[in-house]
Amino acid sequence: MQEPHRSRLMRFAPLTTSYALGKAVKGLSGVMVEALAAGSSLMNAYALFFAGSALVGIPALFLVWLLTRRLPAPQSASASSAKT
C-alpha cells in the first residue's frame, strides 16, 4: 500500500526547512567565533563553539533514542513471508 502523496510532502517540508536553516546559520559561524574570542583567545573561542555545536545535537540524539524505544521492532522478511 502506497502512502498518499500529500502525506509524503508534509513530511518532506519540515526536513527541507531545517536543511535550509542550517545552511543559513552555517555562514554565521565565523561571526560567532569572533564574538566568543572577544573575551578570550581564539583557540578558546573555537573550543567553546565546537562544544556548543555538540550540545545542540543532544536533543536530536535523545529523540532518536526515544523513538527507537516507542516503535515496534521491524519483522524480518522471512518471518513476514512465512505468515502468508
Secondary structure by P-SEA (a helix, b strand, c coil): ccccaaaaaaaaaaaaaaaaaaaaaccaaaaaaaaaaccccaaaaaaaaaaaaaaaaaaaaaaaaaaaaaccccccaaaaaaac
